[in-house]
Each structure stands twice: as structure tokens, then as C-alpha cells.
């Protein structure tokens, strides 16, 4: 919704115009959403991997193996 409002805007003190759609606004919003979602996903995966490595160091390297696998 915000992307369409920005694409319709023409400047200060001017009414919105839907026929003059600037392509750069759409490209900006799509690229912004793409890069922000990658950044958030990268942080989420980084936190999960960091927590897994801390638990692995605390419990030992082979804590996920069964008794028969450890032999």
C-alpha cells in the first residue's frame, strides 16, 4: 500500500497522479524488501547456528550420536 502511494506522488503541493508512474519507485521498494528480508533471514540463521555451536561445545562434540554410533 505504501509503495503505491509513493508511486502516485508527484511532489509537494501536487495532487497524486496515477498515470505518471515512475519505475524507479517500484524498483526501489522491491529491492528494499528483498535486501531487508535477506538481512533478517541471515541474522535469524546466524543466531540459530551460534546457539547450536554453544550447545555443542557445552555438551561435547558427539552429543547427537547414539551409544552405538559413538562406539
N, C-alpha and C positions, 0 to 999 in steps of 0.2 A: 504494500500500500504506500509506503514511504517512497519507494522507487518511482512509482507512477506520479506522485505529487512533485517530486524533484524533476522528473522528465517533462512535466507540464509547465513548470515555472519558466518564466522568460526574463525575469529581473525584478528589481524593486519597483514598486508603484505601477506594475503592469499586471493585467489580468492573465490568468493561466491560458495557455493556448495548446490545445491538444493536436493541432495539425503540424506544428513545428517541433517534432520530436527529435531532440539531439541524441545521436547514437552514443556519444561519449558518456552520458549519464548512465545509460543502461550497462555499458561495458564496465564502468567504474563500480556499480553496485554488484554486478555478477562476480567480478574479480575480487571485490572486497569480501563478499560472503564466502567465496571459495577459499581464499587465503586465511581468513579468520577461522573457518571450520577446520582447515588443516592444522592450524596452530593449536586450537583447543584439543583436537584429537591427539596430536603429538604430545601435548602436556599430559593428557589422560593416560596414554600408553606409557609414558616415561615414569609416572607415579606408580603405576602397577608394576612395572619391571623393577623399579627401585625397591618397592616393598617386598617383592618376591626375592630379590637378592639379599635383603636384610634378613629375611626369614631363613633363607638357605644358609647364610653364614652363621646364624644363631643355632640352627638345628643340625648342621653338618651337611656335607655335600650329597650324601646318599639318603636323605630323609624321605624321598619319594619312592624309593625302591622297597620291594617286599623282602622278607627274610631270605627267600630262595634266590632272589636276584642279587642280594648282597654277597652271597657265597660265590 
